[in-house]
Amino acid sequence: MRFLVISKGTSPIPIEMVSGAMDATLAWNNRYIMAKKFEQVWGFAGIPAGGGVINVESADELDQIMSEFPLAPFSHTEIYPLVDAKNAFERAKKAAAQEMAMAPKR
């Protein structure tokens, strides 16, 4: 299961915690990159935010990984499940055809 994870800072990290929080976040990123769970990880230029694509076996595994996110207390995180675009378009096309078939004839 692949997910897009986007995290944006919502409150400043206390200055005495910044270095430790950054080190912990880098270690967290590296741990899951090495475990081949993070397919991509990036930061957003000029804002306290970042994201990535995570590939996990289950929602429970995703929850476990995200529960360890060191910047969680200072962030708003959004998670979106990812699907293959071609398959999504085919499903949408099929759904539209079904709706048209059920629509009243004029």
N, C-alpha and C positions, 0 to 999 in steps of 0.2 A: 504494500500500500504506500503510495507516494503522496506527500503533502507539501504544500508551499507554506512556509512559516515566515511571517513578517512581524518583527518586534520593533516598537518605537518607544523611545524614552518618554516617560510621562512626568517624572520628577527628578531633580538633580540628585546625583549620588553624593553623599557627604564627602567632602574633600579628603578626609582621613581614610575613607574607604575606597577611593578611586583606584589606586594602584592594585590593591588586593582584588577588587572586583574585576578589573581588566585581566589580571593574571588568571583568576578563576574561570573567566569566560573563555579565554584562549585555551586553557587546559580542557574545558568542557568541549569546545569545538574540536580540538585535536583528538580527544578521546573518541568522539563519534565519527570523525573523518577516518581515523585509523580502523575503526570497527566497520567501516563502509556503510554507515547509516546516513551520514550526510553526503549527498551527491554533489551539492554545491553549497557554498557559504559565501556571503558577501556583506559589505557594509554599504550604506547609501551616502554619497558624497555630501558633505556639509550639514548633515543632520544626525542626531544621536539615534540611529536606527540601522537595522540590518535584516537579513533574511537568508533563506536557503531552501533547498529541496531536501527533504528527509524521506528515506525509504525504510519502512519498518514492517514487521510481520503482522502487527495488530494495533488496535487503538490503545490497548493496555501498554504496549511497548512505547508508543508515542507519548502517552501520559507519563510513563516512568522517566523518559529522557527529558521531557519538558519540566517535570517536577524538580529536576536538578539544575535548571537554567539559573545561573548566578544573578543575572540582572532582572529576574522576574519581579522583585519588589519595586523596581524603579521603571517598569515597562508595561506597555499594553501590547499583548501578543495576539495575532490573528492567525488561524490555521485553516487552510483550505485543502480539501481532498482534490487530487489531480487525476484526471482520466485522459485517455488518448483522444486527441481532438477529432481525428477521423471517425472514430466510433461514436463520439458525442454528436457529431453532425448527422451521422446516419440514424441515430436514435431520435434526434429532433425531427428529421425528415419523416421518419416512420410515424412519429406521434402526430405531426401535422397532417399526414395522409389519413390517419385514423380519425382525427377531428373533422376533416373535410367529409369523410364518408358518413359520419354521424350527423352532419349539419343538415337542417331541413332544406329540402329542394325548393327552389323558387320557380 
